[in-house]
Amino acid sequence: MVTDRGAERVLRHYALNDEAGRLWTTARGALTRLRTWDIFSRFLPGGGRVADVGGGPGTHASHLAGLGYEVTLVDPVPKHIEQASAAADHGAGFACLLGDARRLPLPDASFDVVLLMGPLYHLADAADRQVALREAYRVLRPGGRLLAEVISRYAWIIDATAQGLLGQEGVWDTFDLNLRTGHSNTPDRPDEVFWAYFHRVEEVGPEVERAGFSNERLLAVEGFAGSVGNLAELLREPEQLMRVIRLTEGEPSMLGISAHLMAVASKPGPPR
């Protein structure tokens, strides 16, 4: 799932951080999770086989398996495979495979849906992202659907401002690097943990299309709600919050404010 130079940093990031709890224990994590599931509910077919590539500890796989989908999770982090396997054993079952998004251990044209909920930002090199997208294309059946998530170019600037980090040493250098290159850090900074690429809105569709997909739409995941101050309060009525975010989820002038963006695309050809 990651380039050689970034692999160690990505693995260290997930060794040090609780990905299994991230989408459950904070308001912003809960918003990301609920919005992702809201998008799934509207853009996934009613059933079928799902490849959750870069599926981490199994949060989305567990949810979809519980809805009746036949899910196979692939992730490069051994800790995540252990956590996902435990989740599968204690809930609706799904398969878990240790693997790389660039070399999927999956047969051709065997899935109705491929999810890329992490590979396209942890693969910091464009060539590697194309390999991962083409692997997703390979394992999808004709007419199958791709849902691929990226991080917005402006996510860190918004997040750091919200956290009150503007006076922190080095933060402005990271802003400059993000805006110029899209990279979260540089290869000569081994002390940095998070290794990612932050997309500009206008990059996402062409990147998906170069791999052969028909790009259908680009959606804000958190949208403007990721920046509101009373998010925890709003999440007490999540249905209302999901409804209001949908009003602007595809508005081009507002996409860049969202921390995450979701590309919805399909593999050309009649469904089999």
ROTITI-449517 format. One line per 3 residues: for each residue z, y, x of N, C-alpha, C, O. Coordinates in steps of 0.2 Angstrom, whole numbers, plus 5000, padded with zeros to 4 digits. Last residue first. Layout:
! ROTITI-449517
Z:Y:X:Z:Y:X:Z:Y:X:Z:Y:X; ...
END
This chain:
! ROTITI-449517
4926:4960:4891:4925:4953:4890:4931:4950:4887:4930:4944:4886; 4919:4976:4887:4925:4972:4888:4923:4965:4887:4919:4963:4883; 4905:4982:4895:4908:4980:4889:4914:4976:4890:4913:4972:4895
4906:4995:4908:4904:4989:4905:4908:4987:4899:4913:4989:4898; 4917:5004:4920:4911:5003:4916:4909:4996:4914:4910:4991:4918; 4934:5005:4919:4928:5002:4923:4923:5001:4918:4923:4998:4913
4942:5021:4916:4940:5014:4914:4934:5012:4919:4931:5015:4922; 4957:5031:4917:4950:5030:4918:4948:5023:4916:4953:5019:4914; 4968:5044:4918:4966:5039:4914:4958:5037:4915:4954:5042:4914
4980:5050:4930:4972:5049:4928:4971:5043:4924:4974:5038:4925; 4993:5060:4928:4991:5054:4927:4983:5054:4925:4981:5057:4921; 5004:5069:4939:4998:5069:4935:4996:5062:4934:4997:5058:4939
5020:5076:4942:5016:5071:4943:5010:5072:4938:5011:5075:4932; 5025:5089:4940:5027:5086:4947:5022:5080:4948:5019:5079:4953; 5015:5102:4934:5018:5096:4933:5020:5092:4939:5015:5092:4944
5008:5113:4936:5015:5114:4936:5019:5107:4935:5025:5107:4937; 4994:5110:4935:4997:5110:4942:5005:5111:4942:5008:5110:4947; 4991:5111:4921:4992:5104:4925:4996:5105:4931:5000:5101:4933
4988:5122:4914:4995:5120:4915:4996:5114:4919:5002:5112:4921; 4975:5124:4913:4978:5129:4916:4986:5128:4917:4989:5132:4921; 4971:5112:4906:4969:5113:4913:4973:5118:4916:4975:5118:4922
4980:5102:4896:4978:5109:4897:4977:5111:4904:4982:5111:4908; 4986:5090:4893:4979:5090:4896:4976:5097:4897:4970:5098:4899; 4998:5093:4887:4998:5088:4893:4991:5088:4896:4990:5086:4902
5003:5101:4877:4999:5104:4883:4998:5099:4889:4996:5101:4894; 5008:5093:4868:5004:5099:4866:5000:5102:4871:4994:5105:4870; 5016:5084:4874:5009:5082:4872:5005:5088:4870:4999:5087:4871
5028:5091:4873:5025:5090:4880:5017:5088:4879:5013:5091:4882; 5032:5089:4860:5030:5096:4862:5027:5095:4869:5022:5100:4870; 5035:5075:4860:5030:5078:4855:5027:5085:4858:5021:5087:4858
5045:5073:4869:5038:5070:4870:5033:5073:4866:5027:5075:4868; 5055:5080:4862:5053:5082:4868:5046:5080:4870:5041:5083:4872; 5056:5072:4850:5054:5079:4850:5052:5082:4856:5047:5086:4856
5061:5061:4856:5055:5061:4852:5052:5068:4852:5046:5069:4852; 5073:5064:4862:5067:5063:4867:5061:5063:4863:5056:5065:4865; 5086:5072:4861:5081:5071:4856:5074:5069:4859:5070:5074:4859
5092:5073:4873:5096:5070:4868:5091:5068:4862:5093:5064:4858; 5084:5080:4881:5083:5073:4881:5087:5069:4876:5086:5063:4875; 5089:5093:4881:5083:5091:4877:5082:5084:4876:5079:5081:4871
5100:5092:4889:5101:5093:4882:5095:5091:4878:5095:5088:4873; 5093:5090:4901:5097:5085:4899:5099:5086:4892:5099:5081:4888; 5086:5103:4902:5082:5096:4901:5087:5091:4899:5085:5087:4894
5087:5116:4903:5092:5113:4899:5089:5106:4897:5089:5103:4892; 5078:5123:4912:5085:5122:4914:5089:5118:4910:5094:5115:4912; 5062:5116:4915:5066:5119:4911:5073:5118:4913:5075:5113:4916
5052:5109:4923:5055:5115:4925:5060:5118:4921:5063:5124:4923; 5047:5098:4916:5051:5097:4922:5054:5103:4925:5058:5102:4930; 5040:5104:4905:5047:5102:4904:5051:5100:4910:5057:5100:4910
5027:5105:4909:5032:5111:4909:5039:5109:4909:5043:5113:4911; 5025:5088:4914:5022:5095:4912:5027:5100:4913:5031:5100:4918; 5027:5075:4917:5032:5079:4915:5030:5086:4912:5034:5088:4908
5012:5073:4917:5017:5068:4915:5023:5072:4913:5024:5072:4907; 4996:5079:4912:5003:5080:4915:5008:5075:4913:5008:5074:4907; 4981:5070:4914:4987:5072:4910:4993:5074:4914:4994:5071:4919
4964:5069:4913:4970:5070:4918:4975:5073:4914:4974:5078:4910; 4951:5057:4907:4956:5063:4907:4961:5063:4912:4962:5058:4915; 4941:5048:4912:4942:5050:4905:4946:5056:4904:4944:5061:4900
4930:5042:4924:4936:5046:4923:4936:5049:4916:4932:5053:4914; 4924:5027:4927:4923:5033:4923:4929:5036:4921:4934:5034:4918; 4924:5021:4944:4927:5022:4938:4924:5028:4934:4921:5032:4936
4920:5021:4957:4916:5018:4952:4919:5018:4945:4915:5016:4941; 4926:5029:4967:4928:5021:4967:4924:5018:4962:4924:5011:4961; 4923:5041:4963:4920:5039:4969:4921:5031:4970:4917:5028:4973
4932:5044:4952:4925:5042:4951:4921:5039:4957:4917:5035:4956; 4944:5047:4959:4944:5041:4955:4936:5039:4954:4935:5033:4954; 4940:5059:4965:4942:5053:4969:4942:5047:4965:4940:5042:4968
4937:5067:4954:4931:5065:4959:4934:5059:4963:4930:5055:4965; 4950:5068:4948:4944:5065:4945:4939:5063:4949:4937:5057:4949; 4958:5075:4959:4959:5068:4956:4953:5065:4953:4952:5059:4954
4955:5088:4963:4953:5082:4967:4953:5075:4964:4950:5071:4966; 4960:5097:4955:4953:5096:4955:4951:5091:4959:4945:5089:4959; 4974:5098:4958:4972:5095:4951:4964:5093:4952:4962:5088:4949
4978:5091:4974:4976:5097:4970:4973:5094:4963:4970:5088:4963; 4991:5079:4978:4984:5081:4976:4984:5088:4973:4988:5090:4969; 5000:5075:4992:5000:5079:4986:4993:5082:4984:4991:5086:4987
5005:5061:5000:4999:5066:4999:5000:5069:4992:5001:5065:4987; 5019:5056:5010:5015:5056:5004:5009:5061:5005:5009:5065:5009; 5034:5051:5015:5027:5051:5017:5023:5051:5011:5022:5046:5008
5051:5054:5018:5046:5054:5013:5039:5055:5016:5038:5060:5019; 5057:5056:5031:5057:5050:5028:5051:5049:5023:5047:5044:5023; 5056:5062:5048:5055:5063:5041:5055:5056:5037:5052:5051:5040
5057:5059:5061:5064:5060:5057:5062:5060:5050:5067:5060:5046; 5045:5059:5066:5047:5053:5065:5054:5053:5061:5056:5048:5058; 5033:5069:5066:5040:5070:5064:5043:5063:5062:5043:5062:5056
5020:5067:5069:5024:5068:5075:5031:5070:5073:5035:5072:5077; 5013:5067:5057:5014:5061:5060:5019:5061:5066:5022:5056:5068; 5021:5078:5045:5016:5077:5050:5018:5070:5054:5024:5068:5054
5023:5078:5027:5025:5080:5034:5020:5078:5039:5014:5076:5037; 5015:5078:5015:5022:5080:5015:5025:5081:5022:5030:5085:5022; 4999:5085:5014:5003:5080:5017:5011:5083:5016:5012:5089:5017
4990:5095:5010:4992:5091:5005:4998:5086:5008:5000:5082:5004; 4987:5106:5019:4984:5099:5020:4986:5094:5014:4982:5089:5014; 4992:5118:5014:4986:5118:5019:4983:5111:5019:4976:5110:5018
5003:5115:5007:4998:5119:5004:4991:5118:5008:4986:5118:5005; 5011:5108:5016:5009:5105:5009:5003:5109:5007:4998:5105:5005; 5013:5117:5026:5010:5111:5027:5007:5108:5021:5001:5106:5021
5020:5127:5019:5014:5129:5022:5010:5122:5024:5004:5122:5022; 5032:5120:5016:5027:5123:5010:5021:5124:5013:5015:5123:5010; 5037:5117:5028:5034:5111:5024:5030:5114:5018:5025:5111:5016
5041:5130:5032:5035:5126:5036:5033:5120:5032:5026:5119:5032; 5051:5132:5023:5045:5136:5022:5039:5133:5027:5033:5133:5025; 5061:5123:5028:5058:5122:5021:5051:5126:5020:5046:5123:5017
5067:5126:5040:5061:5122:5040:5057:5121:5033:5052:5119:5033; 5083:5127:5033:5079:5127:5039:5073:5123:5038:5074:5117:5036; 5085:5134:5017:5086:5129:5021:5081:5129:5027:5075:5131:5026
5083:5144:5007:5086:5146:5013:5087:5140:5018:5089:5141:5024; 5078:5137:4996:5073:5141:5000:5076:5144:5006:5072:5146:5010; 5084:5127:4988:5083:5126:4995:5079:5131:4999:5077:5129:5005
5087:5126:4975:5090:5131:4979:5090:5130:4986:5094:5132:4990; 5081:5117:4967:5087:5115:4970:5090:5120:4974:5095:5119:4977; 5069:5125:4963:5074:5123:4958:5081:5121:4961:5086:5122:4958
5063:5125:4975:5065:5131:4972:5071:5130:4967:5076:5133:4967; 5060:5112:4977:5064:5115:4982:5067:5121:4979:5073:5123:4980; 5051:5110:4966:5057:5106:4966:5062:5110:4971:5068:5110:4969
5040:5119:4969:5044:5120:4962:5051:5116:4963:5056:5119:4961; 5036:5113:4981:5038:5120:4980:5042:5121:4974:5047:5125:4975; 5033:5100:4977:5039:5101:4982:5041:5109:4981:5047:5110:4982
5022:5102:4968:5028:5099:4966:5034:5100:4970:5039:5102:4968; 5009:5106:4971:5014:5111:4970:5021:5108:4969:5026:5112:4967; 5000:5095:4970:5001:5099:4976:5007:5104:4976:5010:5105:4982
5008:5082:4961:5004:5088:4961:5005:5092:4968:5011:5091:4971; 5005:5064:4964:5010:5070:4964:5006:5077:4965:5001:5077:4969; 4997:5053:4952:4998:5057:4959:5003:5062:4958:5006:5063:4953
4994:5037:4945:4998:5043:4945:4997:5046:4952:4997:5043:4957; 4982:5029:4934:4984:5031:4941:4988:5037:4942:4985:5043:4939; 4976:5017:4925:4981:5023:4924:4984:5024:4931:4987:5019:4934
4961:5010:4920:4965:5012:4925:4970:5017:4923:4967:5022:4920; 4955:4996:4909:4958:5003:4910:4962:5004:4916:4966:5000:4918; 4940:4987:4907:4947:4988:4908:4949:4995:4910:4945:4999:4912
4926:4986:4906:4929:4989:4901:4937:4990:4901:4940:4993:4897; 4927:4972:4916:4923:4977:4913:4926:4980:4907:4928:4976:4903; 4944:4969:4923:4938:4967:4919:4934:4973:4917:4936:4978:4917
4950:4973:4940:4949:4975:4933:4943:4971:4929:4938:4970:4933; 4949:4970:4953:4953:4966:4949:4952:4967:4941:4955:4963:4937; 4940:4981:4958:4938:4974:4958:4942:4969:4954:4939:4965:4951
4948:4992:4955:4941:4991:4952:4939:4984:4952:4937:4981:4947; 4958:4991:4964:4959:4991:4957:4953:4990:4953:4953:4986:4948; 4950:4992:4976:4953:4985:4974:4955:4985:4967:4955:4980:4964
4946:5005:4975:4941:5000:4974:4944:4993:4973:4941:4989:4970; 4959:5011:4977:4955:5012:4970:4950:5007:4969:4949:5004:4964; 4961:5007:4990:4966:5005:4984:4962:5005:4978:4963:5001:4973
4951:5014:4996:4951:5006:4997:4956:5004:4991:4954:4999:4988; 4954:5027:4994:4948:5024:4991:4948:5016:4991:4946:5013:4986; 4966:5028:5001:4966:5029:4994:4960:5026:4990:4960:5023:4985
4961:5027:5014:4965:5021:5011:4966:5022:5004:4966:5017:5000; 4954:5039:5015:4950:5032:5015:4954:5027:5012:4952:5022:5009; 4964:5048:5014:4959:5048:5008:4955:5041:5009:4954:5038:5003
4981:5045:5018:4974:5046:5020:4969:5044:5015:4969:5039:5011; 4992:5042:5012:4991:5049:5013:4984:5050:5016:4982:5056:5016; 4998:5033:5000:4993:5032:5004:4990:5039:5006:4986:5042:5002
5007:5038:4991:5010:5035:4997:5004:5034:5002:5006:5033:5008; 4999:5042:4980:5003:5047:4984:5005:5044:4991:5006:5048:4996; 4993:5030:4976:4989:5036:4977:4993:5042:4980:4989:5046:4983
5004:5021:4974:5000:5020:4979:4996:5026:4981:4994:5028:4987; 5011:5024:4961:5014:5026:4968:5009:5026:4974:5009:5030:4978; 5005:5017:4950:5011:5022:4949:5014:5024:4956:5020:5027:4956
4993:5011:4944:4994:5013:4951:4999:5019:4951:4997:5025:4950; 4989:4997:4934:4993:5003:4935:4994:5005:4942:4995:5000:4946; 4975:4991:4926:4978:4991:4932:4982:4998:4932:4980:5003:4930
4971:4979:4912:4974:4986:4915:4977:4985:4922:4979:4980:4924; 4966:4967:4912:4964:4972:4907:4966:4979:4909:4963:4984:4907; 4961:4957:4925:4966:4961:4922:4962:4966:4917:4957:4968:4918
4951:4950:4933:4956:4946:4930:4961:4950:4926:4965:4947:4922; 4941:4953:4943:4939:4954:4935:4944:4950:4931:4942:4946:4927; 4946:4943:4956:4941:4947:4953:4942:4947:4946:4943:4942:4942
4964:4939:4959:4957:4937:4958:4953:4943:4955:4955:4948:4952; 4975:4946:4971:4973:4945:4964:4966:4943:4964:4962:4946:4967; 4982:4953:4981:4982:4946:4981:4980:4943:4974:4984:4939:4971
4974:4967:4987:4978:4964:4982:4977:4957:4982:4971:4954:4983; 4974:4977:4998:4972:4970:4999:4976:4966:4994:4980:4962:4995; 4979:4989:4995:4973:4989:4999:4970:4982:4999:4964:4981:5001
4992:4987:4991:4987:4990:4986:4980:4990:4989:4975:4989:4985; 5000:4972:4996:4997:4979:4998:4992:4981:4993:4987:4977:4991; 5014:4962:4991:5007:4964:4993:5005:4971:4994:5010:4975:4992
5023:4950:4983:5023:4955:4989:5016:4956:4991:5012:4951:4993; 5024:4949:4966:5020:4947:4972:5021:4952:4977:5020:4958:4976; 5030:4942:4951:5031:4947:4956:5028:4945:4963:5029:4939:4965
5027:4941:4933:5026:4938:4940:5027:4944:4945:5025:4950:4944; 5040:4942:4920:5033:4944:4923:5033:4941:4930:5038:4940:4933; 5049:4940:4905:5047:4938:4912:5040:4941:4914:5036:4942:4910
5061:4950:4899:5055:4947:4897:5051:4946:4904:5051:4950:4908; 5076:4947:4909:5072:4950:4903:5066:4947:4901:5065:4941:4903; 5080:4941:4920:5085:4943:4915:5082:4947:4909:5086:4949:4904
5069:4939:4928:5073:4933:4926:5078:4935:4921:5080:4931:4917; 5065:4952:4930:5061:4947:4927:5065:4941:4924:5063:4939:4919; 5075:4957:4938:5074:4960:4932:5070:4955:4927:5071:4955:4921
5073:4949:4950:5079:4949:4946:5079:4951:4939:5081:4949:4934; 5061:4954:4953:5061:4947:4951:5068:4946:4947:5068:4942:4943; 5064:4967:4957:5059:4965:4951:5060:4958:4949:5060:4957:4943
5072:4965:4968:5075:4968:4962:5070:4967:4956:5073:4965:4950; 5063:4958:4977:5069:4955:4975:5072:4958:4968:5074:4954:4964; 5053:4968:4978:5052:4962:4975:5058:4958:4973:5058:4955:4967
5061:4978:4984:5058:4979:4977:5056:4973:4974:5058:4972:4968; 5063:4973:4996:5069:4974:4992:5066:4975:4985:5070:4973:4980; 5050:4972:5002:5053:4966:5000:5059:4967:4995:5061:4963:4991
5036:4982:4997:5043:4982:4999:5047:4976:4997:5048:4975:4991; 5024:4982:4991:5024:4980:4998:5032:4980:5001:5033:4978:5006; 5020:4974:4975:5023:4979:4979:5024:4977:4986:5025:4971:4988
5014:4970:4959:5013:4969:4966:5016:4975:4970:5015:4981:4968; 5017:4961:4944:5019:4966:4948:5017:4965:4956:5019:4959:4958; 5009:4957:4930:5010:4954:4937:5011:4961:4941:5007:4965:4941
5012:4953:4913:5012:4958:4918:5013:4954:4925:5016:4949:4926; 5006:4953:4897:5007:4948:4903:5006:4952:4909:5000:4954:4911; 5015:4962:4884:5010:4961:4889:5011:4956:4895:5017:4955:4896
5026:4963:4876:5021:4957:4875:5015:4957:4880:5011:4952:4879; 5035:4972:4878:5031:4974:4873:5026:4968:4872:5021:4969:4867; 5041:4967:4889:5045:4967:4883:5041:4969:4877:5043:4967:4872
5032:4971:4899:5033:4963:4897:5037:4963:4891:5035:4958:4887; 5034:4984:4899:5028:4982:4896:5028:4974:4894:5025:4972:4889; 5047:4985:4905:5045:4988:4898:5039:4985:4895:5039:4983:4889
5045:4978:4917:5050:4976:4912:5048:4978:4905:5048:4975:4900; 5036:4987:4923:5034:4980:4922:5038:4977:4916:5036:4973:4912; 5043:4998:4925:5037:4998:4920:5035:4991:4918:5034:4990:4913
5053:4993:4934:5055:4997:4928:5049:4997:4923:5050:4995:4917; 5052:4986:4946:5050:4983:4940:5052:4987:4934:5052:4984:4928; 5054:4992:4959:5059:4987:4956:5057:4984:4949:5062:4980:4946
5036:4994:4962:5043:4995:4963:5048:4990:4961:5046:4984:4961; 5023:4993:4959:5027:4993:4954:5034:4994:4955:5039:4994:4951; 5011:4993:4966:5016:4998:4968:5021:4998:4963:5024:5004:4962
5003:4989:4951:5002:4989:4958:5006:4995:4961:5006:5000:4959; 5003:4979:4939:5007:4984:4940:5007:4985:4948:5012:4982:4951; 4991:4973:4929:4993:4973:4936:4996:4979:4937:4993:4985:4937
4991:4965:4913:4992:4971:4917:4994:4970:4924:4999:4966:4925; 4982:4958:4900:4985:4957:4907:4985:4963:4910:4980:4967:4911; 4987:4961:4882:4982:4959:4888:4986:4959:4895:4992:4959:4895
4987:4974:4870:4990:4968:4873:4985:4967:4879:4980:4970:4880; 4981:4986:4865:4987:4983:4862:4990:4977:4865:4996:4975:4863; 4978:4996:4880:4976:4992:4874:4982:4989:4871:4988:4989:4874
4985:5012:4883:4984:5005:4885:4982:5001:4879:4983:5003:4873; 4987:5025:4878:4981:5024:4882:4980:5017:4884:4975:5015:4887; 4999:5026:4871:4993:5029:4868:4987:5027:4872:4982:5027:4869
5009:5021:4879:5009:5019:4872:5003:5021:4868:5000:5018:4863; 5008:5027:4891:5006:5020:4890:5005:5018:4883:5000:5015:4881; 5014:5039:4888:5006:5039:4889:5004:5032:4889:4999:5030:4886
5027:5035:4886:5023:5038:4880:5016:5038:4882:5012:5037:4877; 5030:5031:4899:5029:5026:4893:5026:5029:4887:5022:5025:4884; 5030:5043:4905:5025:5038:4907:5024:5033:4902:5019:5030:4900
5040:5049:4898:5033:5052:4898:5028:5047:4900:5023:5046:4897; 5051:5042:4902:5049:5042:4895:5042:5044:4894:5039:5042:4890; 5051:5044:4917:5050:5037:4914:5048:5037:4907:5043:5034:4905
5052:5058:4918:5046:5054:4921:5045:5048:4917:5040:5046:4915; 5065:5059:4911:5059:5062:4909:5053:5059:4911:5048:5058:4907; 5073:5052:4920:5072:5050:4913:5066:5053:4910:5062:5049:4906
5072:5060:4931:5070:5053:4932:5068:5051:4925:5063:5047:4924; 5078:5072:4926:5071:5072:4928:5068:5065:4929:5062:5064:4927; 5091:5067:4924:5087:5069:4918:5080:5069:4920:5076:5068:4916
5095:5051:4932:5095:5058:4932:5090:5060:4926:5086:5057:4924; 5095:5037:4930:5102:5040:4931:5101:5048:4931:5107:5051:4931; 5082:5031:4929:5087:5030:4924:5093:5035:4924:5096:5037:4919
5074:5032:4939:5071:5034:4933:5076:5033:4927:5074:5034:4921; 5083:5028:4950:5080:5035:4950:5078:5037:4943:5079:5042:4941; 5087:5015:4951:5091:5019:4947:5088:5026:4946:5090:5029:4941
5077:5009:4960:5079:5005:4954:5083:5010:4949:5082:5009:4943; 5077:5017:4971:5072:5018:4966:5073:5014:4960:5071:5016:4954; 5088:5023:4980:5089:5019:4975:5083:5020:4970:5084:5023:4965
5084:5024:4998:5085:5027:4991:5085:5022:4986:5082:5017:4986; 5083:5017:5009:5088:5022:5009:5089:5025:5002:5095:5027:5001; 5071:5009:5007:5077:5006:5009:5084:5010:5008:5089:5008:5007
5062:5019:5004:5064:5015:4999:5070:5010:5001:5074:5008:4996; 5061:5025:5017:5062:5029:5011:5065:5025:5006:5071:5026:5003; 5056:5014:5025:5063:5017:5026:5065:5021:5020:5071:5021:5018
5044:5012:5020:5048:5007:5019:5056:5010:5020:5060:5007:5017; 5038:5025:5024:5039:5023:5016:5044:5018:5015:5048:5018:5011; 5039:5024:5037:5043:5029:5034:5043:5028:5027:5049:5029:5024
5031:5013:5040:5038:5013:5042:5042:5018:5038:5047:5016:5036; 5018:5017:5035:5022:5011:5032:5029:5012:5034:5033:5010:5029; 5011:5027:5041:5016:5029:5036:5020:5023:5034:5025:5025:5030
5003:5021:5050:5007:5026:5053:5012:5028:5048:5018:5031:5049; 4996:5012:5042:5000:5009:5047:5005:5015:5049:5011:5013:5050; 4997:5017:5024:4994:5016:5031:4998:5014:5036:5005:5015:5035
5002:5006:5011:5002:5012:5015:4999:5011:5021:4998:5005:5023; 5000:4994:5004:5000:5000:5000:5000:5006:5004:4998:5012:5002
END
